[in-house]
């Protein structure tokens, strides 16, 4: 989303620089390719760093930005402290909803508690989901201003693509009419791959012509989290773990059904919105704003319930090709009407401009 925002902002009115807490990865390289400077504070994951704080303060004083925009908890905390020291306006950006911090490093819980305490410092706190705002309000967030800006989708990049299906089936060595159910998500506790895989086992035991396509960072056969399922008789040869892919805009429209199996933490699911933009009907768990996102164009099931997820897939399969196409067309129209990237970018730009002349008050 950060890359898409930077790519679509008005360069004549906004000059951007990006600072990564850790060493930039593939997304950092894509941002640099836009001609936008990307630097790093060289922090190590799971470690606090005063050097990083002082480095950010030094950079802010050198560049004198009109506004500092931070993304995610660790950057929010570090950015708030640096902005306070340098008297720079700052906006936070929350991308999650009901996070379960027991799955993550203890430091992440400490950072989140600190963010609760300092949440009155920023000029505004952006959330990409209403569920995220409600959850963080319950935690004790007390910002001067909440701003809801959902994620945006490039509907020109993510669009229906009939040849994509044949290409993927050929890559996987499958018949062109093989039914494909997909999950595109990094391997992370919140994505609950186990829920997806248990549901896949249930469906595969009843239907012999369905295959399951998974992609994302860490989604590979070498990952021990998948070993048990790769060896199951009902999934043998029908579970395709593609790892990190750079061609998601071609992979997604090849699916018959897209899924989100998350058990917590989702705010606004990019991959579900991208699938909808490609005209692919979705079955999603009721986490974050996923239910609102799909509306009447897909199926919503409870989280952590493999039977319900499997049943949801079966309902879409029973609609047949034409029925799924009809739902997919409605899904694409919903994205075009509500989540076009250019429209979302304008919301960010208007917010930034509204804060340019807002004085920084002491907190």
Steps between C-alpha positions, in 0.01 A plus 500: 500500500787739576648432157165558329446823692842639411460396137169684462569818701527835323877548470451867415349563844662236721864399534543170680782318674473159666688388810498128579560384857679187377682437175266558205378193316330453162238768566777747585662422167173563317462834679853598407419415138235775516783747561412539868796493744495207744730491801527262795547534875653149496308373800493129577154343534406455863749753636456855623762746380585847628736532205200460268306768690787746487562411136138580414516829694816593312340420165187700586705802600702478181202462266251720692186318378161666525355173623614161627271207411570173685367151422445219756564490874879505518527787253214682675682492833842591364351769277302654786812530714708642215223742403468621860875565523513680164161680530373344177133417428443123490216272389475137602362225279337189650464207260358229727193425709470250787865404537591205724846598621561163669616369161774762465814620675454643848646827376204543264262496798716758677496721191122473467448596865728800451301601191183499712663743742637731229201484264403857583825635353439464123298755309286211375484121500406335170328162503437289191202325663212589727571182694852628563370827639254323731764256628762766571242723667426212738874466565507861614614691192393862541610692189415859426341378180415164345510486120366195314668448161463148359758343272489580131521260207645553154204362305695533175769265629262266683236416242340191348753303295367186333839376366643508855312184594642291218851628574479407868351157429779438250760609757355259757453218250122497538212463259365839384163443667644418845320692772744723692450643849766744612648668804754775440652600833836501674558223754397670824287392799228753418450352151416160656623274222406207723134597473527510119683166484254321730214634290684385186526149644128494569407613150761284326364189669165566325612650169776350287524777240595796724855625559634756749745774405688689771757775455683743724819546696578177685233298319735229375529119524808542722287674765431243772158654556384341175670161533206321663257610229728424207509140621124458540347260248211731410735794426785311339585672172216749547670752730719747309733719708645766273695714748560869444372611158551822310213433260199517734303704246528201264465230766182634662274506190594135433301388806140384516462600866721721718514470878599675818527254790629748760416445865584851626675822413376570147411861436432537130610195303695605191492154345124470531446845348742408220314176435170686487654748255595202283139378504572205732233419764632461854438305817633693799507465876317767697813683619571871466301664222495192275124447532430861407752485217340205319143605582254294298762395245651216704457276802596583859570223754611497865876495565676184623222280361634274222161337439337839440781601265471175308121538481543855368721376219251227419217754477694700240595185311133400485420827322694381198719707269227744398383559856853570621557732205191697593620542857849586378367773272309652793815479713706687241233768473505541880876561495475740207233703675656514848871418501667643190861581584486853357196584715671364812817694420302824476370434854858477628597814313206698637584388853865600460404842366250557781780454755759725337385809689394323818718607795669234711368530853674368806367170634 
